[in-house]
């Protein structure tokens, strides 16, 4: 049995054409089904639905043989484990799906340029603490990080933080909350991750899926 870990929403939707290239069709809609394990048209392949931030953990600990998650999630997971080698995850492919960016945003009218002068101190709210810490350290800016998991935009509006570091796609949510994007930290896309032990034990079936994904990637660009 091959188990693939996915999260609901954009990543799930954009992974479906890649699975189709491998001859795999998920038989139930995760938005309508209460099931957390979804069958496919292949009796030896199943999909488990987990939170996006949990995908690397399921793959690392053998709850899934492979999974799809954003580069942002992989960076944060790797930081927790002291590097990608220790996490035991093989990352064979950038799938180029679910593309967005990690950016810094502040409330409109905030003098960001003055706030990030070398040696200054900034309060930053984010879920992406490793990415934020490394980015501001490279600028010589000291940061007090406030970890949040949702409603990031509220932090500057309530005065809890000077800035946020968050995923941005269209920027419409920032605009609706009177925030402005002031720096782009990195571009993000979703990657395929594979459990290294599973790759040895189930090499042939996993390789078939990896190769099918690889051949289908150009169609997703």
C-alpha positions in Angstrom: 0.0 0.0 0.0 1.3 3.5 -1.0 0.0 6.3 1.2 0.1 9.9 0.0 -0.4 12.8 2.5 -2.2 15.9 1.1 -3.9 18.9 2.6 -7.3 20.3 1.6 -7.6 23.3 -0.7 -5.3 24.6 -3.4 -2.6 21.9 -2.9 -5.1 19.1 -3.2 -6.7 20.6 -6.3 -3.4 21.3 -8.1 -2.0 17.8 -7.2 -4.9 16.1 -9.0 -3.6 16.5 -12.5 -0.2 15.2 -11.4 -1.9 12.1 -9.9 -3.9 11.7 -13.1 -0.6 11.5 -15.0 0.3 8.6 -12.8 -3.0 6.9 -13.5 -4.4 7.7 -10.0 -7.8 9.2 -9.3 -9.1 10.1 -5.9 -12.6 8.6 -5.6 -14.0 11.0 -3.0 -14.1 14.8 -2.6 -12.4 15.8 0.7 -14.6 18.9 0.9 -17.7 16.7 1.0 -16.5 13.6 2.7 -15.8 13.3 6.4 -13.3 10.5 5.8 -9.7 11.3 6.5 -8.4 8.3 4.4 -9.6 8.5 0.8 -9.6 5.6 -1.6 -8.3 5.9 -5.2 -8.9 3.9 -8.4 -5.7 2.0 -7.6 -6.3 -0.5 -4.8 -2.7 -0.2 -3.6 -2.8 3.7 -3.3 -4.6 5.8 -0.8 -4.7 9.4 0.2 -4.7 10.7 3.8 -5.9 14.2 4.5 -3.9 16.1 7.1 -3.2 19.7 7.9 -0.6 21.3 5.6 1.9 21.8 8.4 1.6 18.2 9.4 2.5 16.7 6.0 6.3 16.5 6.6 5.7 15.0 10.0 3.4 12.2 8.6 6.0 11.4 5.9 9.0 11.6 8.3 7.4 9.2 10.8 6.0 6.7 8.3 2.3 7.7 8.6 2.6 8.3 4.8 5.1 7.2 2.2 5.0 10.5 0.4 3.3 13.9 0.5 2.9 17.3 -1.1 3.6 20.5 0.9 4.8 24.0 0.5 8.5 25.0 0.6 7.6 27.2 3.5 6.4 24.2 5.5 9.5 22.2 4.7 11.8 25.1 5.8 10.1 25.4 9.1 10.0 21.6 9.6 13.7 21.3 8.8 14.5 24.1 11.3 12.8 22.2 14.0 14.9 19.1 13.3 18.2 20.9 12.8 18.4 20.3 9.1 16.7 18.4 6.3 19.1 15.4 6.7 18.0 14.8 10.2 14.3 15.0 9.3 14.8 11.9 7.0 12.9 13.4 4.1 13.8 13.0 0.5 12.7 15.9 -1.6 12.9 14.8 -5.3 10.7 17.3 -7.0 9.6 21.0 -7.0 6.1 20.4 -8.4 5.7 24.2 -9.3 2.1 24.1 -8.0 0.3 26.3 -5.4 2.7 29.1 -6.1 2.8 32.2 -3.9 5.4 34.1 -1.9 6.5 34.8 1.7 6.5 38.6 2.3 6.7 41.2 5.0 3.7 43.4 5.4 2.9 46.4 7.7 0.0 48.6 8.3 -0.5 51.4 5.8 1.5 54.5 6.9 4.1 52.6 8.9 7.6 53.8 8.2 9.1 50.4 7.5 12.4 51.8 5.9 13.1 53.6 9.1 12.1 50.7 11.3 14.6 48.3 9.7 17.7 50.4 9.8 20.6 48.2 10.8 20.7 47.5 14.5 17.0 48.4 15.1 14.5 46.2 16.8 11.2 45.1 15.3 8.2 43.1 16.6 7.1 40.6 14.0 4.1 38.3 14.1 4.4 35.1 12.0 3.8 31.4 11.7 7.1 31.2 9.9 9.6 31.9 12.6 12.6 30.2 11.0 12.1 32.1 7.7 11.5 35.4 9.5 14.5 35.0 11.9 16.9 34.3 9.1 15.6 37.0 6.8 15.9 39.8 9.4 19.2 38.5 10.7 20.6 38.9 7.2 19.5 42.6 7.3 21.1 43.1 10.7 17.7 43.8 12.3 16.8 42.4 15.7 13.3 40.9 15.9 11.0 39.9 18.7 9.0 37.1 17.1 5.4 36.5 18.1 4.1 33.1 16.8 0.6 33.1 15.5 -1.3 30.5 13.5 -4.2 32.6 12.0 -5.5 36.1 11.5 -2.0 37.4 11.1 -3.3 40.7 9.7 -4.7 41.6 13.1 -1.3 41.9 14.8 -0.2 45.2 13.3 -3.8 46.6 13.4 -4.0 46.0 17.1 -0.5 47.3 17.8 0.7 43.9 18.9 3.4 43.8 16.2 5.1 46.2 13.8 5.0 43.8 10.9 3.9 40.3 9.8 5.7 37.7 7.7 3.1 35.6 5.9 2.1 33.9 2.7 0.8 36.2 0.0 -0.9 35.2 -3.2 -3.0 38.0 -4.7 -2.5 40.5 -1.9 -6.2 41.1 -1.6 -6.4 40.1 2.0 -3.7 42.6 2.9 -5.5 45.4 1.0 -8.8 44.6 2.7 -7.1 45.0 6.1 -5.2 48.2 5.2 -1.8 46.5 5.1 0.9 46.9 2.5 3.5 44.4 1.3 6.9 46.0 1.8 9.4 43.1 1.1 9.3 39.8 -0.7 11.3 37.2 1.2 11.0 34.2 -1.2 8.9 32.6 -3.8 7.0 29.4 -2.7 5.8 26.4 -4.5 4.8 22.9 -3.4 7.3 20.0 -3.3 7.0 16.3 -3.3 8.5 14.7 -0.2 9.2 11.0 0.3 10.0 8.9 3.4 13.6 7.6 2.8 12.9 4.2 4.3 9.8 3.8 2.2 11.8 4.6 -0.9 14.0 1.6 -0.2 11.2 -0.8 0.7 8.8 0.3 -2.0 11.2 1.6 -4.6 9.4 0.4 -7.8 5.9 1.8 -7.1 7.2 5.0 -5.5 9.6 5.6 -8.4 6.7 5.2 -10.9 4.7 7.9 -9.2 7.8 10.2 -8.9 8.6 9.8 -12.6 5.0 10.4 -13.6 4.9 13.6 -11.5 8.2 14.7 -13.0 6.9 14.2 -16.6 3.7 16.2 -15.8 5.3 19.2 -14.2 5.8 21.3 -17.4 2.1 21.2 -17.9 1.6 22.9 -14.6 3.7 25.9 -15.3 
